[in-house]
């Protein structure tokens, strides 16, 4: 089937178009419903476009308040927001107000990192391509809250060491896009949120997309969810307006359909050019001089040998994936009001890729069932806690049989059995904090693995209690 579709592609005007692919709406609906059942997903929203047409638009499940998810239910879109920031920059490039190869300091002279000389070489293109040399590995980001401003997040970078020289290596680094938002504000004299609304949302008729939290809530913003041993639990999604450019925009399936139509149609939507064909092509093309598939807010990759331009978005309690199929002129939007580490690493991308296969009439290859994965983890956690219970009840038996001639040898044995795991756990948490900062550590423990994190912490504390009781008995015996 793939070969026949490629064979039917024709050049029409300046954009690549294809004959309509027969999209089986019932098959798409069945696939999403079965995947929601396999993974216990609370709410999902989907849009499929081809050319200028919306071919499929639907919501599934509930928003967390008992209301059904529809195509107009707002979701956080996470790092898909980066493509909007990139589009905003390229609009200014089209207008001649920004040059991609000009250093960011030409637009915001106070911008600097811990290395002033290298800072002066970081260009707009490198920020877009995530090749600025900045990375999470050399910058422990301060706590970001709702009160933090965009300018403050950019000024934080004066403490950041560059990992590599600008323009040489790809490092995914959210603050790159905060710098771009600051450039947009400096060039236009408008706030970044206002610019996005006026120059992207409004022209694309994205009437239910938001850059502020309260209007989104009034419009029915879906509640976020995490997993707790396989079951969805409602969690409030933190909103950090300072990071809007990198990951906190809010939209709907219907609005995102308009967005991907413009992206697939060289910047045109309803015959209005939201960007030039050259700008869109540049956004979709990775830099030739760096080994990376990251372009500008988009990633050029493949799904089962099919060329795609895509970007996903992951927040504490939401996930999204937006996929363009340039050779088919198709856009796929998937949004989920639920997130956690295990589905993020094992399930969500296969789920989105499976949706692409269903759209093209191919057999999906879904990832492992989260029901099964969490069932196994729950059994392991239960057995571990039962083990601790047995150890605590058998401590008197242990003490009765323990060799008392060499207490230091016993102390060492207690350390290896009861203190090593808590120390390793504490070390890993510290490592996350040192490498990614307070926000990432909090998100990991309290949102991405609240169940596993709670189990491991309880298990570590029980190990310390067991070891403490044993040591106390040994000390009393030798006193």
N, C-alpha and C positions, 0 to 999 in steps of 0.2 A: 504493500500500500504506500509505503514511503516513497518508493521510486516513482510510482504513478503520480503522486502529488507534486514531487519535484519536477516531473516532466511537464506538468500543466502550468507551472509558474510562468508568467509572462511579464514583460516590462510594460507598464502603463503609465505614461507621463514620467514623473520623477520618482515614483514609489513602486516598490515591488508588490504586486498583488497576485492572488491565486484564485482559482475557482473555489466556490464555497465547498468546504469539507462537510460532509453530512455528520453533524454532531448529534449524538444520541443523548437527549436530555434525560431520559429514563435511566440510562446506563450511568450517567454522571451522578444523578440523585442516589441511585442504588449504591454506588461506590462510596460516596461521602457518608451515607447513613451507616453502611457496614463498618467503615473505618472509625466513625464516632463510637460505635458499639464496641469494637475491638480495643479501642484505646480509652474508653470512658471520657469522651470529650464533652464539655458542657455546651459550647456554642461555636458554630462555624458559619462563615459567610464566603460565598464564591461568586466570581464573575469570569466569564469567558467572552472574548471579543475576537472578531476577524474583520480586517479592513476597517470600515467605518461602522460596523454593526456590532451590537451587543447580542451574542448568540445564546448566552445562558446567564441567569442572574437569580440567586436564591440564598436564603438563610436557613440554618438548621439549628435545632436545639433551642436553648433559652439563654437570655442575657444575664442570668444570675439573680434577677428579681422575679422570675417566673414568667416574664414576657417572652414571646417567641422572637428569635433573631430573624430579622428581615434584611433585605438588600440595602435598607436605609439605616440599619443599626450601626452607630459609630464604634470603631475599634481603634485602639492604639496600633500604629503600624511599625513601631520600632525603627530599626536602621534603614528601612525603606525610605525614611525621611531624607537620607543622604542624597538620594536621586533628585529630590525636590530642590535641595540646596545646590546641587550641581547644575540643575536646570536654571536656577536663578542666576548663578554666576555666568552661565553661557549666554543668557539673555543680555547681560551687561557686556559680554564680549561681542555679541552681535551689534550692540549699540556703539561699540568703540570706547566704552567707559572703563573696561578692564582688559588687560593683556595677559594671556596665560603665562607667558615667560617673564613677566615682570615680578620682582620680589614683593612679597606681601608688605614689607616695610615701606614700600613706596605709597601704599594706601593707608597703612596704620603705622606711622613711624615709631611709636612706642613699643611695638611688638618685638619681643626678644625671648631667647631661651638662655640657658646657663652659659652658652657659648655665643657671644655677640657676633663674632666673625661668621660662623656658620649660619646664624640666624639671618644675616643680611643676604644670604644666598637662597633662602627658601622661597620658591616661586608659587604662584597661584596654581599652576599645572601640577606641581609636586604635592601640594595640599590635596587637590582633587584626586590624584592618583594614589594617595597615601604613601608617597615616597619622600616625604619631607625629612626623613631621618629620625623623627620622633617616634617613640614607642612606649608601650606600657612597661616594658622591661627596665626602663631607666627613669621612670617617673612615678612616684607614689602620689596619686592625685588626692588633693584635700577633699573633705566631705562636701558634697553638692546637695543643696536643699532647695526648696521652693523659693527661698529668699535670695539665693545666689544669682548674680546677674551674669549676662553673657560676657561683658567686659572683664569681670572678675575671673571667669574661667580661662580667658585668654591671658590675663596677667599672671595667673598661676604658672604659666609655662616658663616664666623667667627662672624657675627652679629646675626645669627639665633638661637633662643631658641628652644630646643627640646620640643615638645608638650607631648610626652610620652617616656618611656624608649625604647631603641632600641630593636626590635624584638617582641614587644607586640601588636602593633596596626597598622592597615593599614591607611596611609594617601597618597592620590595621590599628588605627589610633583615632578614637572618636574626637578628641579636641582639634584634630586637623580641620574638621568641618565647623567647629566653633570659630576658628580663625577666619574661615571663609565667610561665615555669617557676619563677623565683625567688619570684614572688608566690604560686604554688601551695604552695611549700615553707613560706613564711611563714605562710600561712593555716591549713594543715593540720598543720604540725609534722612532716610526713613528707618524705622525699626525693622528688624528682620521679619518678625511676624506680619507686620503690615505689608511689607513688600511681597511676601508669599501670597497673601490673600488677594492683593490687588493685581498681581501680575501672573499668578498661576491658578489659584482656586477660581477666581471670577471668570477669566477667559475660558477655562475648561468646564464651566458650569458645575463646579464642585461645591454645591450649595450646603452639603452636610459634612464638610471637612473643616477642621478646627485647629487653631494654634494656641487656644486657651482652654482651660479645663471647664470652667463653669458653663459656657455655652454648649459644650459637648455633653455635659451632664443633663442640661435642660433638653437636649435633643435625643436623649435616651442612650447615652454611652453605656456600653456593656460593662458589667462587672468583670474583673479579672479573677482567675482561679489558679491555684497550684494543685499538685497532687499530694495526697497524704496516704501513703501505702496503697496507691492505686485508685483512690477516690478523689474527685474534685472538691476542693474546699475554696470558698469565696475569700479572696484577698484583695485589698485595695491596692490598685496600681499607683505607686509613687509618681508624681508629676514634677519634673525638673525643667521649667521653662528655659533655663540657661542652656540646656542641652537640646533644645528644640531642633536645631539644624542637624544633629547627629542621630536623634532617635525618639522624639516625643510628639510627632504630629499625629493627628487623629483623622480617620476617614472612614468611608463606607464602601461596600462592594460596588454600588452604583457609581459613586464618584470615581473610584479607582478604575472602573471600566473606561471612563472618559480619559483618564490619565494615560492608560496603556494604549488607547487608540492613537493619541497624539504621539506617543513614543514610537509606535510602529509605523506611523504615517509621516515620518520625517518632520515632526513638529506641528502638523496640521490637525486641527479639530474643528469640524463644521466650517471648513475653509478658512479658519483663522490661524495664522502662524504664531504659535506660542514660542517657537524658536526656529532658527533656520535649519535646513537639512544638514548643513555642514556642522552646526553646533550639536545636533542630535548624534550624528555619526561620530564626532569626537568624543562625546560622552560615553558611547558604547564601545570604544576602541581602547584596549590596554596600551600602555606606553611600549614602543618597540625596543627601547634600550634597557628595560628592566624585566627580569624573569618573574612575571606575574600575570594573572588573568583578570586582575582588578583594573577597571577602566576609571570612570568618574561617577561614583555612586551606583555603579552597575558592575557585574562580573560576567565576563564572556566565557562561557563554559559549554558543556554538552550534557544532554540527558539521553542515554542510550544511543549515542552517536548523532543526535540531532543538535544542531547549533542553537544555543540559547543565550539571551542576555537577561540576567536575573539579579535579584538581591533579596535576601530575607531579612527579617527584623525580629529580634528577641529582646523582650523586656521581662521584668520580674513575673508578670502574670498574663502576658500576651505574646502571640507569635504571628508572623505574617510572612508570606512568600509571594513575590511578584515575578512572573516569568514571561519573557517575550520570545516568540519563535519567529525570527525574521523571515525565514524561508517559507513560512506558512502565513505570515501576516496575522498571527494569532497572539493574543495576550491572555494570560492566566493569572487570576488573583485568588489567593487563599488566605483567610484571616481566622484566627482561633483565639478565643478569650481564655486561654489556659496555657501554662508553661511550667516546665521543670527541667532539670538537667538531663534525666534519662530520655524522655521523649525528644528533647532538643538534639541529643547526640545520636539517638537510635531510630527515631520514628518520623519526625516531622518532614525532613527532606525526602525520604522515601514516599511519604504520603503525598507530597506535592508532585514528585516525579511520577507517581502512579496516576495522579489526576491528569498530568500531561499525556500519559499513555492512553488513558481512557478517552480523552478529547480527540486523539488521533486515531482512535479505533484499535489500539493495541492492548495487549494484556498487561495489567499493572503488576508490579512486583513489590507489594507492600512490605514494610519493615516488621520487626517482631511486635507481637501484641503487648501493649502496656499492661493489660490485665494479667497476662501470664508472667511478665517480668516482675511486676510488683507482687504477685502472689508468691513467687520464689523468694523475693527479698523479705516479704512478711514472715514466711516460714523460717528463714535464716535468722531474722531478728528475734522471733519468738524463741527459737531454740537457744540462741545466745543468752537471752535474759533468763531462761530456765536454767541454763548452765550456771549463771551467776547465783541463782537461788540455791542450787545444789551445793555450790562451793561454800556459801555462807553457812548453810546448815551443817556442813561436814568439817568446819574449822576445828571444833573440839576433837574430832577423830584425828585430823591432821596433827594437831598439837600433841596428842597422846603418843603418836607414832614417830614424831620428828626426832632426829638425832640432835642431842643437846650439847655434845662435846665441842662442836665447832659452830658457834652462833653466827660468825661472820659469813661462813659458807651459806647458812640459812638466809641471812639478810640478802646476799647476792642472788640466791634463788628466788626470793620473794620479789626482788626488783625486776628480774627478767620476766616473771609470770604476771606481775600485777602493775608495774609502773612503766614498762617499756611502751605499751600501746597508748596510754594517756600522753606520754611525752611525744610520741610520733604524731598523734592527733594534734596536739598543741603546736608542734613544729609546722605541720601542714597548714593550719589556720594562719599562723604567723607568716608563712611563706606567701599565701594568697594576699594577705594584707600588705606585705612589703612590696609585692610585685604589681598589685592592682589597686591598692588603696582601700579606704573605708567603705565606699559605696559597693564595690565589687565583693568585698568580704561579707557585708551585710546581705547583699542579694543572694550570694551563694548559700549561706547558712539558713537564712530565714525565708527564702522564696524558692530557690532552685532545688534544695535538698532539705526541706524542713523535717521530713519524716526520717530520712537516713541520718541527718545531722543530729536530731533528737536521740535516735537510737544509739549512735556512736558516742554521744556525750554521756548518756546515762550509763552505757556499758563501761566507758572510761572511769566514771565516778565510782561505779560499783567495784571496779578493779582496784581503785585506790582505797576504798573502804575495806575490801578484803585484805589487801596488803597491810593496811594500817592496823587492823585487828591482829593479824599474825605477828607483826613486829612488836605490838604492845605485849602480847602474851610471851614472846621470847624475852623481852626486856624484863618483865616481871619475874620470869623464871630464873634469870641470871643475876637479879639484884641481890 
